[in-house]
Each structure stands twice: as structure tokens, then as C-alpha cells.
Amino acid sequence: MKEKRGSLYLLTGLVIGAVLGLLTSIFIVPARYVDVAPSALKAVDREQYRALVARAYLVEADNGRAVARLALLADPRPADALVAQAEKEKRPGGDEHTSRALALLAAAVSQKQLLITPLPRIAAEAGGQATEPAPGEQETPTLPPPTRTPGATITPRPSPTPLPTQGAPYALIQQKEICEVEGRGSLIQVFVFNAADEGVPAVRVEVSITDGGVESFFTGFYPEISPGYADYAMVEGMTYNLRVGSTGQLVQNLSVPQCKNKDGEAFPGSIQLVFKQP
Amino acid sequence: MRKGRLIAFILAIMLGATAGLMYGWLYYPAKISAAAMKSLRADYKADYVLMVAELFATDGDLEKATDRLEKIKPADAIGAVRRGLLTAQEMGYADWEMRLIADLEIALQQTRQETRP
């Protein structure tokens, strides 16, 4: 009697082999990843990368660069991913600073025109033009409008301190131009000190533009520089008048100073104003 | 006849295994994101080192910087920075960026020397 058998055993062999091969390739001898892009990172590392991009964004204040770095992760909706991670970081055990950085970067991704003031660097930058140290103690950052800067999201809020006497006159004791390395923007950097040489937070600083328009901001949002520090981003070609406090001395005709780098190329500088109560 | 079937069966298993391995090594990794930070390409690592250097320049927290660097080069933070510095140089990073990375390397070096017995 002739035994009749089909070829189903071949299919069985193929399936067994495929399963064995797949298990081997995943668990026993997994593929080695070499020279990958950030988009290939595993979830945990993606989050770490995203957090680092957000923290670096606070230092550089460069929207384009931060967005380009985020694009490397190839998130379908980068802003959503940032917000989700920011919320995750808010939970117990998370990092509040990272959460804020992520939230701020999410805002920057959604609103391209958003500008922030970069965090100051504590390590002195060698080379380039000499950076004038702030009276507080740290190197001063440059850049955009305090009105659009969610300062409180970047830096800790200043601890509540007694407000200065209302109407106390602040006198300008120092005005100088600051030439920092290129690409940082131009600021009016204001330092307000009391008679005891202590930085005074929550002092209103009013800036008026020659052809109309007044903006005000307050000291104290950058305690890491000085409790009495505030800044304002200038636009080239504009002239500003500035007053500290309601009866402080009016400083007129402030405009972007022109600096030169080591190659003799001009770049916009900043102005530092130091006010003190007599 | 029986021997022939056995050989065919074994061949089928080997064929299936080859297909399974190919899928697991080539296709499956591309579909999922499972790489670790240390697998990043050199230019991405250099940018990563730059970001770490920028944060270090802001917070001065060398321990945190070391932790971050060891993600791209476990147990050799200085090596990660040196590699990053070389790549940054090759890629024409700006002077101030190079300087930030170099500052970080110096800080790591100093700490290593201080901790040496």
C-alpha cells in the first residue's frame, strides 16, 4: 500500500523556522543600532533628548534651532509631544524646570514669533569681545522683549521682598555700552539698587519710544542675575527714553550701540544702566 | 523517501529561520524605535554634547552634565566630549560653541584630576 502524504509538512517547517528566526533576532541576537538618528531612539531616550532640546532652548533662545532639533525626533505633532511630556514632568518626581522648558518650547513651536530671553551663562566666555560683568555678579544675557518673555516660567520667582518706597527717586549712576559676541541681540539692561547697594525687585521700569508708545516692565524676574535686574530688547533704528520708578530720572535717547568684533565687523551691542537710590 | 522528506523539512525550517532573522534584523528595527542614545550618529552626538555644554554653562552642574554625557558614551563622559569636540570641529561649529564644549571638557578634566588619589 502506497502511503500518500501532502506537502503540508514543508509549510510547517517554514513556520517553525520563521518563528525561531524571529525570536532569535529579537531576543537572542538582537539587531545592533549604529549611527541612528534621534527618531530611532527608544521612548525613554526620546524623552531625554526632547527635554535636553527644551533646556538648551532656554539657554540659546533660538527658535529655529530648537525646532530643527525637535524635527529630528520626527514626532507627528511636536507641540503635542512637548505638552504631554511637560505635563508628565509636572507630576511628583518630575523636574519642574524641565516641565517649564518643554511648555515654553511647545509655545515657541506653536507661535513662531515668540521670543524669549536666554538664561545667563555662569561660565565666562573666552575670546570674542570682552563682556562687561553685571553689577550683580554674572554675565548678562542679551535678547528680546521682556513683555513677550515668560520670565517666570524660566526662572524662579523672586522671593517677596518689601517694595521700595513708592516714588523714591532713582538716580542714574552708570551708563555704559556692552559689546558681547554677535548674534545675541540688543538689550537695555537695567539694574536698580537701594541705598544699601542691594538689588531692588518689583520696581517698575517704563520705556517710551520717541514716536509714541510706552511699555513697562519690572525688575526681579532674573534673580540669578540680580534681584534688581530687568531688561528690554531694543530694535535698531529706534530711540528710547527710560524711567525707573514713577519719579526716577529720565534717561533719554537710548539706541542700539554699534560694536565691532575682532574682525572689525559691526554688530549691535547693548546698554547697561545702573540706578541707585541716594 | 522518508529521508528525502526529512531533508526537505529541515530545509524548510532553515528557509523560514532565514526569513525570520532577516525580518527581525532588517525590517523590524526600522519599524520600531528602540535605539539607545549611545547609538546616535556622530554629528547628532556632537549636537547633544553642545546642548549639554550649554546647560553646564548655565547651571554649572557638572554631575548632571556627566550623567547626560554618559548616556551617549557610558562611563566615559570626557571621551564623549572629546569626540563631540572633534566632530564639531569637522562640521565647522561656531567658535563660541566650540568654546562651550571645551569649557565642559576642562571642567571634567579638573574634576577627574581632583578625584584621583
Interface residues (C-beta under 8 A of the other chain):
Chain A: R5 Y9 L10 L11 T12 G13 L14 V15 I16 G17 A18 V19 L20 G21 L22 L23 T24 S25 I26 P30 A31 R32 Y33 V34 D35 V36 A37 P38 S39 A40 L41 K42 A43 D45 R46 Q48 Y49 L52 V53 R55 A56 L58 V59 E60 R69 L72 L119 P120 R121 I122 A123 E125 A126 G127 G128 V181
Chain B: R5 A8 F9 I10 L11 A12 I13 M14 L15 G16 A17 T18 A19 G20 L21 M22 Y23 G24 W25 L26 Y28 P29 S33 A34 A35 A36 M37 S39 L40 R41 A42 Y44 D47 Y48 L50 M51 V52 E54 L55 F56 A57 T58 D59 G60 R68 K71 D95 W96 R99 L100 D103
